[in-house]
Amino acid sequence: MLTFVTGIIPGLAELTDEQFTPAIRRFNEKVPGPVFLVLFLGVVALLAAAFVTGLGEHDDGAGPAILAALICSVVGHLITVAGNIPLNNALAGSEDGDDSAARTAFESRWNMLHRVRTVLSLAAFVLLAVAL
């Protein structure tokens, strides 16, 4: 997430509309797959398992920190499913249209949602580090 915000998004921002929209479409074609799904769903599953199995049952406050990390992760995933993926799908469906209009409809909203996901991911990481 952070790498995307600090490196990839700024690089994509420098592309013309005619370069940007096909590049994002190619990303969106390549990302979904078995490895992505295992990693995407695995994060939530492992955090849930850590909480449920009692990893957080220490007197040092680890339980609430693990639960908070899980909540951050779930909210980030919900943003992906409800926000970023529909924008990706809309961009894919605009392949024969105006690249400038497609970019305008996609870029700022997608980036805003991604920044929120990044903050949530960083928060989950910090919370988990504190818990462990």
C-alpha positions in Angstrom: 0.0 0.0 0.0 2.6 2.5 1.1 4.8 1.7 -1.9 1.9 2.4 -4.2 1.3 5.8 -2.6 4.9 6.9 -2.5 6.1 5.5 -5.8 3.7 4.1 -8.3 0.9 6.7 -8.0 3.2 9.7 -8.4 4.7 8.0 -11.4 1.3 7.3 -12.9 0.3 10.9 -12.3 2.9 12.0 -14.8 1.4 10.0 -17.6 -0.8 11.4 -20.3 -4.5 10.3 -20.3 -3.7 8.1 -23.2 -1.0 6.4 -21.3 -2.6 6.4 -17.8 -5.9 4.6 -18.5 -4.4 1.6 -20.4 -1.7 1.3 -17.7 -4.3 1.1 -14.9 -6.4 -1.3 -17.0 -3.3 -3.6 -17.3 -2.7 -3.4 -13.5 -6.3 -4.3 -12.9 -6.1 -7.3 -15.3 -2.9 -8.6 -13.6 -3.6 -8.1 -9.9 -6.6 -10.4 -9.3 -5.5 -14.0 -9.1 -4.8 -16.8 -6.6 -1.8 -15.2 -5.0 -3.5 -11.8 -4.5 -6.6 -13.5 -3.1 -4.6 -15.6 -0.6 -2.7 -12.5 0.6 -5.8 -10.2 0.5 -8.0 -12.6 2.5 -5.1 -14.1 4.5 -4.4 -10.9 6.4 -7.9 -10.8 7.8 -8.0 -14.5 8.5 -4.7 -14.5 10.4 -5.6 -11.4 12.5 -9.0 -13.0 13.3 -7.3 -16.3 14.2 -4.8 -14.5 16.4 -7.6 -12.8 18.3 -9.9 -15.8 18.6 -7.1 -18.2 19.7 -6.2 -16.0 22.5 -2.9 -14.6 21.3 -4.3 -11.3 22.6 -5.2 -12.7 26.1 -2.3 -11.0 27.9 -2.5 -8.5 30.7 -0.4 -6.1 28.6 -3.3 -4.9 26.4 -2.4 -7.1 23.4 -6.0 -8.3 22.9 -7.5 -4.9 22.3 -4.6 -3.9 20.0 -5.1 -7.1 17.9 -8.8 -6.5 17.7 -8.2 -2.9 16.6 -5.7 -4.1 14.0 -8.4 -6.6 12.7 -11.0 -3.8 12.5 -8.6 -1.6 10.6 -7.9 -4.4 8.2 -11.6 -5.3 7.7 -12.5 -1.7 7.1 -9.6 -1.4 4.5 -10.9 -4.5 2.8 -14.5 -3.2 2.7 -13.2 0.1 1.1 -11.4 -2.0 -1.5 -14.5 -4.1 -2.3 -17.1 -1.3 -2.1 -14.9 1.5 -3.6 -11.8 0.7 -5.4 -13.0 -2.5 -7.2 -16.1 -0.8 -8.7 -13.9 2.1 -9.9 -11.5 -0.5 -11.5 -14.5 -2.2 -13.2 -15.9 1.1 -14.5 -12.5 2.0 -15.9 -12.2 -1.4 -17.6 -15.7 -0.9 -19.1 -14.6 2.4 -20.6 -11.9 0.9 -22.8 -13.5 2.2 -26.0 -14.3 5.6 -24.7 -12.5 8.9 -24.0 -9.3 8.3 -21.9 -9.5 11.8 -20.4 -13.1 11.3 -19.2 -12.3 7.9 -17.9 -9.3 9.2 -16.0 -11.3 12.1 -14.5 -14.0 9.7 -13.3 -11.4 7.3 -11.8 -8.1 8.9 -10.6 -8.9 11.3 -7.7 -11.5 9.1 -6.1 -9.4 5.9 -6.4 -6.4 7.7 -5.0 -8.3 9.1 -2.1 -9.7 5.6 -1.2 -6.3 4.1 -1.6 -4.8 6.7 0.8 -7.5 5.8 3.4 -6.6 2.1 2.9 -2.9 2.9 3.3 -3.5 4.7 6.6 -5.6 1.8 7.9 -3.0 -0.7 6.9 -0.3 1.3 8.6 -2.5 1.6 11.7 -3.1 -2.2 11.7 0.7 -2.8 11.4 1.5 -0.4 14.3 -1.3 -1.9 16.4 0.0 -5.5 15.7 3.6 -4.5 16.5 2.4 -3.0 19.8 0.4 -6.1 20.6 3.3 -8.4 19.9 
